[in-house]
Amino acid sequence: MSMSNKFKSWTTLFRTGNSLGGAIGVFLGSIMALETIPEGDLLYITMLQTVSVFSFMASWNALNDYLDFEIDKIGKPNRPLPSGKISIKEAKLAIYFLMFISLFSIAGAAFFAYNSDQGFKSWIPSILIWFTALFLLINYESESKYSLNLKSRGLPGNIAISASVAMVVLFGSAGVYQLSNLRVVSVAIIGFLYNLAREIIKDVEDMQADEGRNTLAMKIGPEKTRIMAYLISLSTLISILMPFAFDLFKPQHLILVLPSILLLLMVKSKLSLAQDYAAQQLLKKSLYLCLGAFTLISLI
């Protein structure tokens, strides 16, 4: 296999686009809380927490493929592991290495927090968020009798994944000592709803490969699942507008989120045609546009 193909396989395994999105979310949380680009110790903390999130998400994504190896042989044979482009041994080493990088980076952020003017104690919420994400990871992927086994419980699993994504923005604001900043909290809610709708649609997409699993789509059928996803996407639209209604952001800046709203409104037509992949991709693009708009708004 050529180097370029091998590299592409690794980026696919790590879902690099999603992992980068999570890393950018850390900076978004930091910028929104401060209303400027962080400097000094706050910049170092933010950068280290960004690395930690990227490594954590890439490790989680690789672990998901590792544990779904047998399922993907049937449903997604072209994925890096079932296709043999990346060996199981290589994947295991990458999972351990990336989780070590994530832990090492959060330890580095703790060092800078300890030596900053605000102190380590006020930074502790960042550690709590990191360990909450780890708790969700373990209880989502593990099938042991001591686990909540969220992956096989349908909607609770979707909620866990969406919550872990939303926490990325809060992680960024917690790193600059502003966990309770209302602007950041409102965007975290928006991110949660976006991802919840997308995760539910992806369950419909994966119904054939998920045979035997207790996903929401398996429980209530694809049509009802699509309706639920659409209702959540409507809730997402309302959540985008609410911060402007409550003057958390200036009303004139609403124009900057209009492109993301237009894409969000297009989701209904894709769902009505059972074009699930197109619908969840629209949600993904809309989310990125929305986060980009709120970042720009925070810097204006």
C-alpha positions as CSV (number, residue, x, y, z in Angstrom):
1,M,0.0,0.0,0.0
2,S,1.3,3.5,-0.9
3,M,2.0,6.0,1.8
4,S,-0.8,8.2,0.7
5,N,-3.3,5.4,0.8
6,K,-2.0,4.4,4.3
7,F,-2.4,8.0,5.5
8,K,-5.9,8.2,4.1
9,S,-6.8,4.9,5.9
10,W,-5.5,6.4,9.2
11,T,-7.5,9.6,8.8
12,T,-10.6,7.5,8.0
13,L,-10.0,5.4,11.2
14,F,-9.6,8.5,13.3
15,R,-12.5,10.3,11.6
16,T,-10.0,13.2,11.5
17,G,-12.6,15.7,10.3
18,N,-14.8,15.1,13.4
19,S,-11.7,15.1,15.7
20,L,-10.6,18.4,14.2
21,G,-14.1,19.8,14.7
22,G,-13.9,18.9,18.4
23,A,-10.5,20.5,18.7
24,I,-11.8,23.7,17.0
25,G,-14.7,23.6,19.5
26,V,-12.3,24.0,22.4
27,F,-11.0,27.2,20.9
28,L,-14.5,28.3,20.2
29,G,-15.4,27.9,23.9
30,S,-12.3,29.8,24.9
31,I,-12.9,32.7,22.4
32,M,-16.6,33.0,23.2
33,A,-16.0,33.1,26.9
34,L,-13.2,35.7,26.6
35,E,-14.6,37.5,23.6
36,T,-11.0,37.6,22.3
37,I,-8.2,35.2,21.4
38,P,-6.6,33.8,24.6
39,E,-3.1,35.0,25.5
40,G,-0.4,33.9,27.9
41,D,-1.1,31.0,30.2
42,L,-4.7,30.9,28.9
43,L,-3.4,30.4,25.4
44,Y,-1.1,27.5,26.5
45,I,-4.0,25.9,28.5
46,T,-6.3,26.2,25.5
47,M,-3.8,24.8,23.1
48,L,-3.0,21.8,25.3
49,Q,-6.7,21.1,25.9
50,T,-7.2,21.3,22.1
51,V,-4.6,18.6,21.6
52,S,-6.2,16.6,24.4
53,V,-9.6,16.7,22.8
54,F,-8.3,15.9,19.3
55,S,-6.4,12.9,20.7
56,F,-9.3,11.7,22.8
57,M,-11.8,11.9,20.0
58,A,-9.4,10.2,17.5
59,S,-8.7,7.4,20.0
60,W,-12.5,7.0,20.7
61,N,-13.2,6.8,17.0
62,A,-10.5,4.2,16.4
63,L,-11.8,2.2,19.5
64,N,-15.3,2.3,18.0
65,D,-14.0,0.7,14.8
66,Y,-11.9,-1.8,16.7
67,L,-14.9,-3.0,18.7
68,D,-17.2,-3.0,15.7
69,F,-14.7,-5.1,13.6
70,E,-17.0,-8.1,13.2
71,I,-20.1,-5.9,12.5
72,D,-18.2,-3.8,9.9
73,K,-17.1,-6.9,8.1
74,I,-20.7,-7.2,6.9
75,G,-22.0,-3.6,6.9
76,K,-18.9,-1.6,6.1
77,P,-16.3,-3.9,4.6
78,N,-14.3,-1.0,3.1
79,R,-13.5,0.5,6.5
80,P,-9.8,0.5,7.3
81,L,-9.9,-2.5,9.7
82,P,-12.2,-5.0,8.0
83,S,-10.5,-4.2,4.7
84,G,-7.1,-5.0,6.2
85,K,-5.7,-1.6,5.3
86,I,-4.8,-1.2,9.0
87,S,-4.1,-4.2,11.2
88,I,-5.8,-4.8,14.5
89,K,-2.5,-4.6,16.2
90,E,-1.7,-1.2,14.7
91,A,-5.1,0.1,15.7
92,K,-4.7,-1.1,19.3
93,L,-1.3,0.7,19.5
94,A,-2.8,3.9,18.1
95,I,-5.7,3.8,20.5
96,Y,-3.4,3.5,23.5
97,F,-0.9,6.1,22.2
98,L,-3.6,8.7,21.5
99,M,-5.2,8.3,24.9
100,F,-1.8,8.7,26.5
101,I,-1.3,11.9,24.4
102,S,-4.7,13.2,25.6
103,L,-3.9,12.4,29.2
104,F,-0.4,13.9,28.9
105,S,-1.9,17.1,27.4
106,I,-4.5,17.6,30.1
107,A,-1.7,17.1,32.7
108,G,0.3,19.9,30.8
109,A,-2.7,22.2,30.9
110,A,-3.0,21.5,34.7
111,F,0.6,22.5,35.1
112,F,0.0,25.9,33.4
113,A,-3.2,26.3,35.4
114,Y,-1.3,25.7,38.7
115,N,1.2,28.4,37.8
116,S,-1.4,30.9,36.4
117,D,-2.9,33.9,38.3
118,Q,-6.3,32.3,38.6
119,G,-4.8,29.1,40.1
120,F,-5.4,25.4,39.8
121,K,-8.5,25.2,42.0
122,S,-10.6,27.3,39.6
123,W,-9.4,25.2,36.7
124,I,-10.6,21.9,38.2
125,P,-13.9,21.8,36.2
126,S,-11.8,21.1,33.1
127,I,-10.6,17.9,34.7
128,L,-14.1,17.0,35.7
129,I,-15.3,17.4,32.1
130,W,-12.4,15.3,30.8
131,F,-13.2,12.4,33.2
132,T,-16.9,12.7,32.5
133,A,-16.1,12.2,28.8
134,L,-14.0,9.2,29.7
135,F,-16.8,7.8,31.8
136,L,-19.2,8.2,28.8
137,L,-16.6,6.5,26.5
138,I,-16.2,3.5,28.8
139,N,-19.9,3.1,29.4
140,Y,-20.7,3.6,25.7
141,E,-18.2,1.1,24.3
142,S,-17.9,-1.5,27.1
143,E,-20.3,-4.5,27.2
144,S,-19.3,-5.7,30.7
145,K,-21.9,-6.3,33.4
146,Y,-20.5,-3.3,35.3
147,S,-21.1,-1.0,32.3
148,L,-24.2,1.1,31.4
149,N,-23.8,-0.5,27.9
150,L,-25.0,2.8,26.3
151,K,-24.1,1.7,22.8
152,S,-26.8,-1.0,22.8
153,R,-29.5,1.0,24.5
154,G,-30.6,3.2,21.7
155,L,-31.5,6.8,22.6
156,P,-29.4,6.9,25.8
157,G,-26.4,6.1,23.7
158,N,-27.2,8.8,21.2
159,I,-27.6,11.3,24.1
160,A,-24.2,10.2,25.6
161,I,-22.4,10.8,22.3
162,S,-24.1,14.1,21.8
163,A,-23.3,15.2,25.3
164,S,-19.7,14.4,24.9
165,V,-19.5,16.5,21.8
166,A,-21.3,19.4,23.5
167,M,-18.9,19.2,26.4
168,V,-16.0,20.2,24.1
169,V,-17.2,23.8,24.0
170,L,-17.6,23.8,27.8
171,F,-14.1,22.3,28.1
172,G,-12.8,25.3,26.2
173,S,-14.5,27.8,28.5
174,A,-13.6,25.9,31.6
175,G,-10.0,26.1,30.5
176,V,-10.1,29.9,30.7
177,Y,-12.0,29.8,34.0
178,Q,-15.5,30.6,32.6
179,L,-17.5,27.4,32.6
180,S,-20.8,29.1,33.4
181,N,-20.5,31.7,30.7
182,L,-24.1,31.8,29.2
183,R,-22.9,32.4,25.6
184,V,-20.9,29.3,25.8
185,V,-23.6,27.3,27.5
186,S,-26.1,28.3,24.8
187,V,-23.8,27.2,22.0
188,A,-23.1,23.9,23.9
189,I,-26.9,23.3,23.8
190,I,-27.0,24.0,20.1
191,G,-24.1,21.6,19.5
192,F,-25.9,18.9,21.6
193,L,-29.1,19.1,19.6
194,Y,-27.3,19.1,16.2
195,N,-25.4,16.0,17.1
196,L,-28.4,14.3,18.7
197,A,-30.4,14.7,15.4
198,R,-27.5,13.5,13.4
199,E,-26.8,10.4,15.6
200,I,-30.4,9.4,15.4
201,I,-30.4,9.7,11.5
202,K,-27.1,7.7,11.4
203,D,-29.0,4.9,13.3
204,V,-31.4,4.7,10.4
205,E,-28.5,4.6,8.0
206,D,-26.9,1.7,9.8
207,M,-29.9,-0.4,10.4
208,Q,-28.7,-3.3,8.2
209,A,-25.3,-3.4,9.9
210,D,-26.8,-2.9,13.3
211,E,-29.0,-6.0,13.1
212,G,-29.3,-7.5,16.6
213,R,-28.5,-4.1,18.3
214,N,-31.2,-2.2,20.3
215,T,-30.9,1.1,18.5
216,L,-33.7,3.6,18.3
217,A,-34.3,2.9,14.7
218,M,-34.6,-0.8,15.4
219,K,-37.1,-0.1,18.2
220,I,-39.5,2.2,16.5
221,G,-38.7,1.8,12.8
222,P,-37.1,4.2,10.3
223,E,-40.1,6.4,9.6
224,K,-40.8,7.3,13.2
225,T,-37.0,7.7,13.8
226,R,-36.8,10.2,10.9
227,I,-39.8,12.2,12.3
228,M,-38.0,12.3,15.7
229,A,-34.8,13.5,14.1
230,Y,-36.7,16.2,12.3
231,L,-38.4,17.4,15.5
232,I,-35.0,17.6,17.1
233,S,-33.7,19.6,14.2
234,L,-36.5,22.1,14.7
235,S,-35.5,22.3,18.3
236,T,-32.0,23.0,17.1
237,L,-33.3,25.9,15.0
238,I,-35.1,27.4,18.0
239,S,-31.9,27.0,20.1
240,I,-29.9,29.0,17.5
241,L,-32.4,31.9,17.7
242,M,-32.9,31.9,21.5
243,P,-29.5,33.5,22.4
244,F,-30.3,36.4,20.1
245,A,-33.8,36.8,21.6
246,F,-32.2,37.0,25.1
247,D,-29.5,39.4,24.0
248,L,-26.7,37.1,24.7
249,F,-25.6,38.0,21.2
250,K,-26.4,41.2,19.3
251,P,-29.5,40.9,17.1
252,Q,-27.8,42.4,14.0
253,H,-25.3,39.5,14.1
254,L,-28.1,37.0,13.4
255,I,-27.4,37.4,9.7
256,L,-24.1,35.5,10.2
257,V,-25.9,32.3,11.3
258,L,-28.4,32.4,8.4
259,P,-26.4,30.1,6.1
260,S,-26.4,27.4,8.8
261,I,-30.2,27.9,9.3
262,L,-30.8,27.6,5.6
263,L,-29.0,24.2,5.5
264,L,-30.8,23.1,8.6
265,L,-34.2,23.8,6.9
266,M,-33.1,21.6,4.0
267,V,-32.9,18.6,6.3
268,K,-36.7,18.0,6.2
269,S,-36.8,17.4,2.4
270,K,-33.9,14.9,2.6
271,L,-35.6,13.0,5.4
272,S,-38.9,12.9,3.6
273,L,-37.1,11.2,0.6
274,A,-35.3,8.8,3.0
275,Q,-32.0,10.3,1.9
276,D,-30.5,9.7,5.4
277,Y,-26.8,10.2,4.5
278,A,-27.6,13.5,2.8
279,A,-29.6,14.6,5.8
280,Q,-27.0,13.9,8.3
281,Q,-24.3,15.5,6.1
282,L,-26.4,18.6,5.9
283,L,-26.6,18.7,9.7
284,K,-22.9,18.3,9.9
285,K,-22.2,21.2,7.5
286,S,-24.8,23.3,9.2
287,L,-23.2,22.7,12.5
288,Y,-19.8,23.8,11.3
289,L,-21.2,26.9,9.7
290,C,-23.0,27.7,12.9
291,L,-20.0,27.3,15.1
292,G,-17.9,29.3,12.7
293,A,-20.5,32.1,12.8
294,F,-20.5,32.2,16.6
295,T,-16.8,32.3,16.6
296,L,-16.8,35.3,14.3
297,I,-19.5,37.0,16.3
298,S,-17.4,36.6,19.5
299,L,-14.5,38.3,17.8
300,I,-16.4,41.2,16.3
